[in-house]
Amino acid sequence: MDAVTTELAKFIYTEEYSQYDFGATHPFNPVRLRSTKSLIDSLDLVHSDQLVAPGPASAEELGWAHQASYIAMVQQFLTAADITNATLLSRAALYGLGTEDDPVFPGMHDAARLAVGGTLAAAKEIASGSASHALNLAGGLHHAKAAQASGFCIYNDLTVAIKWLRAHTDWRIAYVDTDAHHGDGVQQAFYDDPDVLTISFHETGQYLFPGTGSAEETGTGLGKGYAINVPLRPYTDDHSWLECIERIVPSALQRFQPDILISQHGCDGHYWDPLTDLFATTYFYWKVPSLIHQWAHAYAHDRWLAVGGGGYEIWRVVPRAWTLLWAEMAHRPLAQDAAVPPSWIAQWQSYSAPPLPLEFVDNPAAFPPVAQSFAIAQQNRETVDRLKHLISWL
C-alpha cells in the first residue's frame, strides 16, 4: 500500500469499545466489533498509521445532541448496585433507560461517550485534512434523541458529529443511512435544517421499529424537502434496494452539493438477520460502499465519514459486511469472489452454530427466491415515484 493511500483512510478503533455491553443475551453484542477487527487484520487491511484510538466525548460535545438532564441520568449508573436501585430505575424509565431494548449497565456513560468520541475523531480527522475517509464501526447509533435512549442507542454519535462539523466548518452535510431501521434520531435533530440532508432507506415502519420514516416525512420550515425517506417493503432483495438507492442518491447529492458525505452501514437488512424482514445478501453490502465511494468523489470533495450501526447475525454477516466496507474505504476493495481466510474461520467457527461462509460476497442464487419479488420491486418503485412528487427538487 502506498503512503498516499494510507493517509487517505483512517480506522477509528479501541478494544475498549467492548464496554458498550447490554449483556450476554442482548442482540447488540460488542463481540461483532472484535470479530470484524479480527477479520480485517487477517487480511492485513489496516496499517498502524491508519489506526486512530479515540477518546471519550466530553460533556460539552455530548451537549451538541443531548439535554444536560439526560446526560446526568445516564451518568448515574456507575456500579452494579445502581442498576438494581428501584428509585433510580423509576427515574431512568422517563428517559427510555432500563427497558428491554436499552437496559442499564455499570459504566454506561463512559462506554457510550467513547462510541461518540470515535465518530467525533473521524469527523476531526477529515475536518483537519488528515484523512479523506474515516470509519468508526462502533458508531451509527442513530435512534437516540435529545433526552431519550432508543433502539440500543444511548447517545447519538452521528448527531454530535454533524453538529460539531456544522459548528467548526461551513460544510453542508449529506447523510445516507442503509440500516434496516429508520434513522429517526438523526432525522429529528436536523428536520428543520436546510444544510443537512438526511436520506434513509429502511424497512417500512408499518412493520418494523421505530415505526417512522414514511415518504411523507420530508422536513419542516427551512428544512422542508431535506429529509428523504424510502420505506421498503418487507422481503425487499438486493436488486430492488439498490435500484431505489441509485434512483435517489446521486441526483440528490448532485443537486444538494454537500461538502462531506456521512454514511451509516447497519447490516441488519441481510436475509439471515433475526430482527428484520429484508432479504439483502452481502452482495448488497459489497455494492453500497462502492457506490458511496464513487459519490463521495463525485459530489462531496472526496470526504467520506462512515459508521457501523445495526447487525445481529454477528458471526455470518456483520464481520464480512464491515470488512467489505473498510476494504472499499481503504482503496483495497475485495473482489466479488474473495475468500474468507481459513484462519479466521478456524478462530471463530466454534461460536457460530451454522457454518461460517467461505466467501465474502454471497451468491444471491444460493438463497431461496423471494415470493412476489416482482410485485415488491414495483411497490418500491412506486414509493420512489411518490417521493419524487413530494420533493420537487429531486
Residue pairs with C-beta under 8 A, 6 or more apart in sequence:
1 47
1 330
1 332
5 330
5 331
5 332
6 47
6 49
6 50
7 49
7 130
7 131
8 131
8 132
8 133
8 331
9 50
9 131
9 132
9 133
9 134
9 135
9 329
9 330
9 331
10 50
10 51
10 52
10 122
10 125
10 130
10 131
10 133
10 134
10 135
11 40
11 46
11 50
11 51
11 52
11 134
11 135
11 326
11 330
12 52
12 53
12 54
12 118
12 119
12 121
12 122
12 125
12 134
12 135
12 136
12 137
12 138
13 33
13 37
13 51
13 52
13 53
13 54
13 118
13 136
13 137
13 138
14 53
14 54
14 114
14 118
15 34
16 114
17 30
17 33
17 114
17 115
17 118
17 138
18 30
18 31
18 33
18 34
19 30
19 107
19 110
19 111
19 114
20 30
20 108
20 111
20 112
20 114
20 115
20 138
20 154
21 29
21 30
21 105
21 111
22 28
22 102
22 103
22 105
22 152
23 103
23 105
26 103
26 152
27 152
27 274
27 275
27 312
28 152
28 312
29 314
31 314
31 351
32 311
32 314
32 318
32 319
33 137
33 138
33 308
35 314
35 315
35 318
35 319
35 348
36 137
36 318
36 319
36 322
36 323
38 319
38 344
38 347
38 348
39 319
39 320
39 323
39 340
39 341
39 344
40 46
40 322
40 323
40 326
42 341
42 343
42 344
43 323
43 327
43 334
43 341
45 323
45 326
45 327
45 330
45 332
46 326
46 330
50 330
52 121
52 122
52 125
52 134
54 114
54 117
54 118
54 120
54 121
54 136
55 114
55 117
55 121
56 110
56 113
56 114
56 116
56 117
57 113
57 114
57 116
57 117
57 120
57 155
57 157
57 160
59 71
61 116
61 117
61 120
61 160
61 164
62 71
62 113
62 116
62 155
62 160
63 71
64 159
64 160
64 163
64 164
64 167
65 144
65 146
65 155
65 156
65 159
65 160
65 163
65 189
66 144
66 146
66 147
66 155
66 156
67 146
67 147
69 147
70 95
70 146
70 147
70 148
71 109
73 91
73 92
73 95
73 97
74 95
74 97
74 108
74 109
74 112
74 149
74 154
74 155
75 109
76 82
76 88
76 92
77 83
77 88
77 92
77 97
77 104
77 105
77 106
77 107
77 108
77 109
78 106
78 107
78 109
79 106
80 106
82 88
82 104
82 106
83 89
83 103
83 104
83 105
83 106
89 98
89 104
92 98
92 104
93 99
95 147
95 148
95 149
96 102
96 148
96 149
96 150
97 104
97 149
97 154
98 104
99 149
101 150
101 151
101 152
102 149
102 150
102 151
102 152
102 153
102 154
105 111
108 154
112 141
112 154
112 155
113 155
114 138
115 136
115 138
115 139
115 141
115 155
115 157
116 139
116 141
116 155
116 156
116 157
116 160
116 161
118 136
118 138
118 139
118 157
119 136
119 139
119 157
119 158
119 160
119 161
119 305
119 307
120 157
120 160
120 161
120 164
121 134
121 136
122 134
122 135
122 136
122 139
122 161
122 305
122 306
122 307
123 134
123 161
123 164
123 165
123 305
124 164
125 131
125 134
126 132
126 133
126 134
126 260
126 303
126 304
126 305
127 165
127 168
127 169
132 302
132 303
132 304
133 296
133 302
133 303
133 304
133 305
133 306
133 329
133 330
134 304
134 305
134 306
135 305
135 306
135 307
135 325
135 326
135 329
136 157
136 305
136 306
136 307
136 308
137 307
137 308
137 322
137 326
138 307
138 308
139 157
139 158
139 161
139 307
139 308
139 309
140 157
140 158
140 179
140 264
140 265
140 266
140 307
140 308
140 309
140 310
141 152
141 153
141 154
141 155
141 156
141 157
141 158
141 185
141 309
142 153
142 156
142 158
142 177
142 179
142 181
142 183
142 184
142 185
142 186
142 264
142 266
142 309
143 150
143 151
143 152
143 153
143 156
143 181
143 183
143 184
143 185
143 210
144 150
144 153
144 154
144 155
144 156
144 159
144 185
145 156
145 185
145 188
146 189
150 184
150 185
150 210
151 181
151 209
151 210
152 310
153 185
156 185
156 186
156 189
157 307
158 175
158 183
158 185
158 186
158 262
158 264
158 307
159 185
159 186
159 189
159 190
161 262
161 305
162 173
162 175
162 186
162 189
162 190
162 196
162 262
163 189
165 171
165 173
165 260
166 173
166 195
166 196
169 259
170 259
171 258
171 259
171 260
172 195
172 196
172 197
172 256
172 257
172 258
172 259
173 195
173 196
173 197
173 258
173 259
173 260
173 262
174 196
174 197
174 199
174 252
174 253
174 256
174 258
174 260
174 261
174 262
174 299
174 300
175 183
175 186
175 190
175 196
175 197
175 198
175 199
175 262
175 263
175 264
176 199
176 200
176 201
176 249
176 261
176 262
176 263
176 264
176 292
177 183
177 186
177 198
177 199
177 200
177 201
177 202
177 263
177 264
177 266
177 309
178 201
178 202
178 241
178 245
178 263
178 264
178 265
178 266
178 269
178 288
179 200
179 202
179 264
179 265
179 266
179 268
179 269
179 309
179 310
180 202
180 203
180 208
180 266
180 268
180 269
180 273
180 275
180 276
180 278
180 310
181 202
181 203
181 208
181 209
181 210
181 266
181 268
181 276
181 310
182 200
182 202
182 205
182 210
182 212
182 213
182 229
182 231
183 198
183 200
183 202
183 213
183 264
184 210
184 212
184 213
186 198
186 264
187 198
187 200
187 212
187 213
187 217
187 227
187 229
190 196
190 198
190 223
190 226
190 227
191 219
191 220
191 223
191 227
192 219
192 220
192 221
192 222
192 223
193 222
193 223
193 226
194 222
194 223
194 226
196 223
196 226
197 226
197 228
197 252
197 256
197 258
198 226
198 227
198 228
199 228
199 229
199 230
199 248
199 249
199 252
200 213
200 228
200 229
200 230
201 230
201 232
201 241
201 244
201 245
202 208
202 213
202 229
202 230
202 231
202 232
203 231
203 232
203 234
203 236
203 269
203 276
203 277
203 278
204 213
204 214
204 231
204 232
204 233
204 234
205 211
205 212
205 213
205 214
205 231
206 231
207 234
207 277
208 276
208 277
213 229
213 231
214 229
214 231
215 229
215 230
215 231
215 383
215 386
215 387
215 390
216 390
217 227
217 229
218 224
218 225
218 226
218 227
218 228
218 229
218 390
218 391
219 225
219 226
219 227
225 391
225 392
225 393
226 256
228 248
228 252
228 387
228 391
228 394
229 387
230 244
230 248
230 380
230 383
230 384
230 387
231 383
232 240
232 241
232 244
232 278
232 380
232 383
233 376
233 379
233 380
234 277
234 278
234 376
235 277
235 278
235 279
235 370
235 371
235 372
235 373
235 376
236 269
236 278
236 279
236 280
236 376
236 377
236 380
237 279
237 280
237 364
237 370
237 373
237 376
237 377
238 279
238 280
238 281
238 283
238 284
238 287
238 364
239 377
240 373
240 376
240 377
240 380
241 269
241 278
241 280
241 284
241 380
242 284
242 287
242 288
242 291
243 377
243 380
243 381
244 380
244 381
244 383
244 384
245 288
245 291
246 291
247 384
248 384
248 387
248 394
249 291
249 295
250 295
250 298
250 299
251 394
252 394
253 261
253 295
253 298
253 299
253 300
254 298
254 299
255 393
255 394
256 299
257 299
258 299
258 300
259 300
259 301
259 303
260 300
260 301
260 303
260 304
260 305
261 292
261 295
261 296
261 299
261 300
261 303
261 304
261 305
262 304
262 305
262 306
262 307
263 292
263 304
263 305
263 306
263 307
264 306
264 307
264 308
264 309
265 285
265 288
265 289
265 306
265 307
265 308
265 309
265 321
265 322
265 325
266 308
266 309
266 310
266 311
267 273
267 285
267 309
267 310
267 311
267 317
267 318
267 321
267 322
268 275
268 276
268 309
268 310
268 311
268 312
269 276
269 278
269 280
269 284
270 278
270 280
270 281
270 282
270 284
270 285
270 311
270 313
270 317
270 321
271 278
271 279
271 280
271 281
271 367
272 313
272 316
272 317
273 311
273 312
273 313
273 317
274 312
274 313
275 310
275 312
279 367
279 370
281 361
281 362
281 363
281 364
281 367
282 317
282 320
282 321
282 324
282 357
282 360
282 361
282 362
283 336
283 361
283 362
283 363
283 364
285 320
285 321
285 324
285 325
286 324
286 334
286 336
286 360
286 361
289 306
289 324
289 325
289 328
289 329
289 333
290 328
290 333
292 304
292 306
293 304
293 328
293 329
296 302
296 303
296 304
304 329
306 325
306 329
308 322
311 317
311 318
311 321
311 322
312 318
315 348
315 351
315 352
315 354
315 356
316 352
316 354
316 356
316 357
319 344
319 348
320 340
320 357
320 360
323 334
323 360
324 333
324 334
324 360
324 361
327 333
327 334
334 360
334 361
336 361
337 359
337 361
338 359
338 360
338 361
339 358
339 359
339 360
340 356
340 357
340 358
340 359
340 360
345 356
345 358
348 356
349 355
349 356
370 376
387 394
388 394
